[in-house]
């Protein structure tokens, strides 16, 4: 059944709104994000106000509904103790806060520059520029530091000092934060005229300034749309979603937060507790591998899990997240948190230990939802691990999660859960995945998922550091922080004239500890291998074992035979990729591969 609401709209003076904000009659729902406007946006809205330009409506909800139990807080900069609001702002917070802090509060405005540097500012009207029709009104809005001194030459020289009333009068700068205080405003006007000797010119100037600028602001009215407290919860949520268009676009999490706040539930606080569990903050081994899971990803995972278990079609698009019922969220949250714990354990089993090494943060959403569905006992079974591993690596090596993924998530949970449960079916992600042999040459930086995936696979092969001989398990990875380095060094390769697309590709890279990288320097393998044996006090057989653990042909390596080494390592990398994907790389002997590598990789 359609929900009918009858909002009222009244033109309300800006002055009255400022007094209502200051008294606490108008406050904010506690779920609203903080005030975010920077100095330039504040100056722009002040310029518009002084010229009487429209700035859009404010929307408020009458406080006191039994079905919409919003917590509330005063607008930033307001101090009210225990004051119960009459209205809560649904749309217009950024504008109201900016106007209140710049024109009503006597405290400096804590804002930021365009580059997000924290600053404190007072705002002034340059009387002469306000009255000059040739000047852009924005130029007449002066933003000055907390000490009311504008400086230049790296703050060594004072360009403008209006730190006292007398200096304000001298430079004809009207302080905007007294504009709605009629007594203070008239005192300032009297002082200004007295300072300039009550000349007819100064009296005429101020009279014109008062009529054209001050009275434009003090008489300014803007439409205020009010929803009464009988407005249903569903309507309040939908209105909030539709009208909040000012400032920065609201995230899906903020919109759901607004919905759940009508039940008296603080979703933001709830997320902070869930986040610590997902991120493993209190686990014995605390790594940052799960830090990419944010509040919106968490809600999407719960939506995916919930809709899979419901009789309807599995889907987790933005609309589905916004429609996630509060009761369903509460009922399924614990299972999804367990799913994320299993997902974290699974990543460690794939030798993905750190956030920077995680190929696809987005893949954690279906992974956690799948784990939540199957539960811990099924998750631990070798057959389950095998199914998850093939799906995981096919998604990575096939580079399947780089775009819009909602449909893939739904396919993943449907397909993989069915396979784990022994039902007929196949994995669409596994079937669609494809890795080309020539892709090895275009993997030049750690930005791509396949690049990070191959490095994790080298870890899985129990590669040993050249100097220390340690393998990179979880503890050592976090302790010693290996990084990716060239095997044939860049300086050496450039000197030899090798093609950059080859020596800078992933085929010529491997994870090593800092000490090994220092030993390599810019030398040929035949040279730096001797340095490693000397520095590490090892024989050649030990060195061979360590080098070969990185899928390197030692004989080609020690002979500085770059071409033979390169082809051999490419073949070995393709072999481990085939192994985890569970499928053959079809173009190892293709014409394109032969042209790129100089020979077949079969």
DRENPA-532162 format. One record per residue (C-alpha): y, x, z. Coordinates in steps of 0.1 Angstrom, whole numbers, padded with zeros to 4 digits, always signed. Layout:
<nodes>
YXZ ...
</nodes>
This chain:
<nodes>
+0000+0000+0000 +0035+0013-0008 +0057+0024+0020 +0092+0010+0019 +0120+0027+0037 +0157+0019+0038 +0178+0049+0045 +0215+0045+0050 +0242+0067+0036 +0276+0072+0051 +0305+0096+0043 +0310+0116+0075 +0338+0140+0082 +0328+0177+0083 +0348+0179+0116 +0327+0152+0132 +0295+0169+0121 +0306+0202+0136 +0313+0185+0169 +0279+0167+0168 +0262+0200+0161 +0280+0218+0189 +0272+0191+0214 +0235+0190+0205 +0236+0154+0191 +0224+0170+0158 +0196+0194+0161 +0166+0207+0140 +0129+0199+0140 +0113+0230+0156 +0091+0236+0125 +0121+0243+0103 +0124+0279+0092 +0153+0300+0105 +0187+0303+0090 +0187+0327+0061 +0220+0326+0042 +0237+0359+0035 +0274+0369+0036 +0280+0361-0001 +0265+0326+0002 +0286+0318+0033 +0318+0330+0015 +0309+0308-0015 +0304+0276+0005 +0337+0283+0023 +0355+0287-0010 +0341+0254-0022 +0351+0236+0011 +0387+0248+0009 +0390+0233-0026 +0372+0200-0017 +0343+0206-0040 +0312+0185-0033 +0282+0203-0018 +0254+0177-0016 +0242+0154+0010 +0228+0161+0045 +0196+0141+0054 +0188+0133+0091 +0161+0115+0109 +0169+0094+0140 +0152+0109+0169 +0129+0089+0193 +0101+0076+0172 +0068+0073+0190 +0048+0081+0158 +0068+0111+0148 +0068+0135+0177 +0089+0164+0165 +0098+0191+0189 +0134+0201+0184 +0158+0230+0188 +0196+0235+0184 +0211+0248+0152 +0214+0286+0154 +0245+0297+0173 +0246+0266+0194 +0240+0267+0232 +0229+0234+0247 +0208+0230+0279 +0183+0202+0278 +0204+0181+0254 +0183+0154+0237 +0193+0150+0200 +0203+0118+0183 +0194+0131+0149 +0172+0158+0134 +0182+0176+0102 +0156+0173+0074 +0177+0187+0046 +0209+0207+0049 +0201+0232+0077 +0214+0262+0058 +0247+0246+0049 +0253+0231+0083 +0245+0263+0101 +0267+0284+0078 +0296+0260+0082 +0292+0258+0120 +0290+0295+0126 +0319+0304+0103 +0343+0275+0111 +0335+0263+0147 +0318+0290+0168 +0340+0317+0182 +0312+0342+0181 +0309+0366+0151 +0284+0354+0125 +0252+0374+0125 +0241+0375+0089 +0230+0400+0062 +0244+0416+0031 +0229+0409-0003 +0206+0439+0003 +0194+0424+0037 +0213+0448+0059 +0222+0431+0092 +0259+0426+0098 +0283+0406+0120 +0313+0389+0104 +0344+0368+0110 +0359+0348+0081 +0395+0345+0072 +0417+0327+0047 +0442+0349+0029 +0471+0325+0028 +0489+0341-0002 +0457+0342-0023 +0449+0306-0014 +0483+0295-0027 +0482+0316-0059 +0467+0295-0087 +0459+0327-0106 +0435+0340-0079 +0399+0330-0077 +0395+0311-0044 +0365+0332-0035 +0388+0362-0034 +0408+0344-0007 +0378+0342+0016 +0378+0374+0036 +0347+0386+0055 +0356+0412+0081 +0334+0431+0106 +0331+0423+0143 +0360+0446+0152 +0381+0428+0125 +0388+0461+0107 +0380+0466+0070 +0372+0502+0064 +0366+0525+0034 +0358+0561+0027 +0326+0559+0046 +0343+0541+0075 +0368+0569+0080 +0399+0550+0069 +0410+0515+0080 +0421+0495+0049 +0430+0463+0068 +0434+0458+0106 +0436+0422+0118 +0421+0428+0152 +0450+0411+0171 +0469+0379+0166 +0500+0398+0157 +0481+0417+0130 +0467+0384+0117 +0503+0371+0114 +0515+0403+0098 +0489+0402+0071 +0489+0364+0068 +0452+0360+0075 +0442+0326+0090 +0410+0327+0112 +0386+0301+0099 +0368+0297+0133 +0398+0277+0147 +0402+0253+0119 +0386+0224+0137 +0404+0231+0170 +0437+0213+0165 +0453+0230+0196 +0443+0265+0187 +0453+0258+0150 +0488+0247+0159 +0493+0275+0184 +0484+0299+0156 +0508+0282+0132 +0536+0285+0158 +0529+0321+0164 +0528+0328+0127 +0561+0312+0120 +0577+0329+0150 +0564+0363+0139 +0581+0359+0106 +0614+0347+0120 +0610+0310+0112 +0625+0316+0078 +0626+0287+0054 +0603+0306+0031 +0576+0311+0057 +0578+0275+0070 +0575+0262+0035 +0546+0285+0028 +0527+0274+0058 +0534+0237+0052 +0519+0241+0017 +0489+0260+0031 +0483+0233+0057 +0485+0204+0031 +0465+0221+0003 +0439+0241+0023 +0437+0232+0060 +0438+0194+0055 +0414+0197+0026 +0389+0211+0051 +0397+0190+0081 +0396+0159+0059 +0364+0169+0041 +0337+0143+0040 +0301+0146+0028 +0274+0120+0025 +0249+0119+0054 +0217+0100+0046 +0200+0087+0078 +0164+0076+0082 +0160+0054+0113 +0133+0061+0138 +0111+0033+0125 +0104+0054+0093 +0066+0059+0091 +0051+0094+0095 +0039+0095+0059 +0074+0087+0046 +0090+0114+0068 +0067+0140+0055 +0071+0130+0019 +0108+0129+0021 +0109+0163+0038 +0088+0177+0010 +0109+0162-0018 +0144+0168-0005 +0142+0203+0009 +0156+0221-0022 +0184+0242-0008 +0181+0279+0000 +0147+0293-0005 +0119+0271-0017 +0096+0259+0011 +0061+0273+0011 +0031+0250+0013 +0025+0262+0049 +0060+0251+0059 +0054+0217+0044 +0021+0213+0062 +0037+0225+0094 +0062+0197+0091 +0034+0172+0086 +0014+0184+0116 +0046+0185+0138 +0046+0147+0136 +0014+0149+0157 +0031+0172+0182 +0011+0202+0169 +0028+0236+0164 +0010+0249+0133 +0030+0281+0133 +0019+0290+0168 -0016+0280+0160 -0016+0303+0129 -0005+0333+0150 -0036+0329+0172 -0059+0324+0142 -0043+0354+0124 -0052+0377+0152 -0089+0366+0149 -0089+0369+0111 -0073+0403+0111 -0097+0415+0138 -0069+0425+0162 -0092+0425+0192 -0123+0440+0175 -0135+0474+0186 -0128+0488+0151 -0094+0474+0141 -0085+0480+0104 -0059+0464+0082 -0084+0453+0056 -0077+0416+0063 -0040+0418+0067 -0034+0402+0032 -0047+0369+0045 -0015+0350+0053 -0009+0315+0066 -0011+0298+0032 -0043+0315+0023 -0058+0303+0056 -0048+0267+0048 -0062+0270+0013 -0095+0283+0027 -0098+0254+0052 -0090+0230+0023 -0116+0245+0001 -0143+0244+0028 -0134+0209+0039 -0134+0195+0004 -0167+0211-0004 -0183+0194+0026 -0167+0160+0016 -0183+0137-0009 -0153+0141-0033 -0149+0168-0059 -0143+0203-0046 -0107+0213-0051 -0080+0233-0033 -0049+0231-0053 -0014+0229-0037 -0016+0191-0037 -0049+0192-0019 -0035+0215+0008 -0005+0193+0014 -0029+0163+0017 -0052+0181+0042 -0054+0156+0071 -0046+0170+0106 -0079+0158+0120 -0098+0176+0092 -0078+0208+0099 -0087+0207+0136 -0124+0199+0129 -0129+0227+0104 -0107+0255+0117 -0133+0272+0139 -0159+0273+0111 -0134+0289+0087 -0125+0315+0114 -0162+0323+0116 -0163+0326+0078 -0135+0351+0079 -0153+0372+0105 -0183+0373+0082 -0161+0381+0052 -0147+0411+0071 -0182+0423+0079 -0192+0419+0043 -0163+0440+0031 -0173+0468+0054 -0208+0466+0039 -0193+0471+0005 -0173+0502+0017 -0140+0484+0016 -0123+0495+0048 -0086+0493+0043 -0061+0468+0028 -0050+0493+0001 -0086+0496-0011 -0092+0459-0013 -0096+0450-0050 -0087+0413-0048 -0071+0398-0016 -0074+0364-0033 -0112+0367-0035 -0113+0365+0003 -0105+0328+0001 -0138+0317-0016 -0157+0345+0003 -0146+0332+0037 -0152+0296+0027 -0187+0304+0014 -0196+0322+0046 -0183+0293+0067 -0206+0269+0048 -0238+0289+0050 -0233+0301+0086 -0241+0334+0103 -0279+0332+0103 -0281+0326+0065 -0253+0351+0059 -0274+0379+0075 -0304+0374+0052 -0310+0402+0026 -0313+0376-0002 -0279+0361+0007 -0263+0395+0008 -0277+0403-0026 -0263+0370-0041 -0229+0376-0025 -0228+0412-0036 -0234+0404-0073 -0208+0376-0072 -0183+0399-0054 -0187+0428-0078 -0188+0407-0110 -0155+0392-0099 -0140+0426-0094 -0153+0445-0124 -0148+0415-0146 -0112+0413-0132 -0116+0376-0127 -0090+0368-0099 -0057+0380-0114 -0042+0346-0124 -0044+0310-0112 -0076+0309-0092 -0079+0274-0077 -0105+0262-0102 -0125+0295-0099 -0125+0291-0061 -0141+0256-0064 -0166+0269-0090 -0175+0299-0067 -0183+0278-0036 -0202+0252-0056 -0223+0279-0075 -0229+0305-0048 -0238+0281-0020 -0262+0264-0044 -0278+0297-0052 -0281+0308-0016 -0297+0275-0008 -0323+0280-0035 -0310+0252-0058 -0310+0253-0095 -0278+0267-0110 -0259+0298-0120 -0227+0315-0111 -0199+0309-0136 -0181+0339-0123 -0211+0362-0128 -0218+0347-0162 -0182+0351-0174 -0177+0386-0161 -0176+0415-0186 -0168+0452-0183 -0161+0474-0213 -0170+0510-0213 -0135+0519-0228 -0119+0502-0197 -0126+0534-0178 -0099+0552-0198 -0072+0526-0191 -0078+0527-0153 -0051+0551-0145 -0036+0539-0112 -0048+0521-0081 -0029+0489-0091 -0059+0473-0108 -0088+0457-0090 -0114+0475-0111 -0099+0508-0102 -0102+0501-0064 -0136+0486-0070 -0150+0518-0086 -0136+0539-0058 -0154+0517-0033 -0186+0521-0053 -0183+0559-0051 -0180+0555-0013 -0212+0534-0015 -0229+0563-0032 -0224+0582+0001 -0201+0607-0015 -0193+0638+0007 -0160+0655+0011 -0159+0688-0007 -0147+0708+0023 -0159+0689+0054 -0191+0675+0039 -0185+0641+0057 -0194+0608+0041 -0168+0580+0043 -0182+0554+0067 -0158+0530+0085 -0148+0552+0114 -0143+0583+0093 -0123+0564+0067 -0099+0550+0093 -0098+0583+0112 -0093+0608+0084 -0078+0586+0057 -0092+0599+0024 -0071+0595-0008 -0078+0596-0045 -0074+0630-0063 -0081+0646-0096 -0114+0666-0099 -0101+0687-0128 -0065+0691-0114 -0035+0678-0133 -0017+0712-0136 -0049+0728-0150 -0055+0699-0175 -0019+0699-0188 -0021+0737-0192 -0053+0733-0212 -0038+0705-0234 -0064+0679-0225 -0055+0643-0233 -0037+0625-0204 -0056+0593-0210 -0087+0612-0201 -0078+0636-0173 -0056+0609-0156 -0082+0582-0159 -0106+0571-0131 -0134+0592-0147 -0116+0623-0134 -0107+0610-0100 -0126+0607-0067 -0118+0601-0030 -0113+0633-0009 -0098+0643+0024 -0065+0663+0025 -0081+0696+0032 -0102+0694+0000 -0071+0684-0020 -0053+0715-0007 -0082+0737-0017 -0082+0723-0052 -0046+0731-0058 -0040+0734-0095 -0070+0756-0102 -0100+0753-0125 -0132+0740-0107 -0149+0774-0111 -0120+0789-0091 -0114+0763-0064 -0151+0759-0058 -0152+0796-0046 -0122+0789-0023 -0141+0759-0008 -0173+0779-0002 -0152+0806+0016 -0130+0782+0036 -0158+0759+0046 -0183+0788+0051 -0210+0771+0029 -0234+0784+0002 -0235+0772-0034 -0264+0748-0028 -0244+0730-0002 -0214+0728-0024 -0236+0715-0053 -0249+0687-0031 -0214+0677-0021 -0201+0678-0057 -0230+0659-0071 -0226+0632-0045 -0195+0622-0064 -0215+0615-0096 -0204+0648-0111 -0226+0671-0133 -0224+0703-0113 -0233+0726-0142 -0205+0713-0164 -0181+0713-0134 -0188+0749-0124 -0185+0760-0161 -0151+0743-0164 -0166+0723-0193 -0143+0694-0192 -0157+0675-0222 -0193+0676-0210 -0183+0668-0174 -0162+0639-0185 -0188+0622-0206 -0215+0627-0180 -0194+0612-0152 -0184+0583-0174 -0221+0575-0179 -0228+0577-0142 -0199+0554-0133 -0211+0529-0158 -0246+0531-0143 -0234+0521-0108 -0212+0494-0123 -0242+0479-0141 -0262+0481-0109 -0238+0460-0088 -0230+0435-0116 -0267+0430-0124 -0260+0432-0161 -0259+0457-0189 -0226+0470-0203 -0230+0461-0239 -0205+0484-0256 -0216+0518-0243 -0227+0528-0279 -0201+0508-0298 -0178+0523-0325 -0148+0519-0302 -0166+0538-0274 -0177+0566-0296 -0142+0570-0309 -0127+0570-0274 -0151+0594-0258 -0162+0614-0287 -0198+0602-0284 -0220+0573-0272 -0222+0566-0235 -0258+0552-0237 
</nodes>
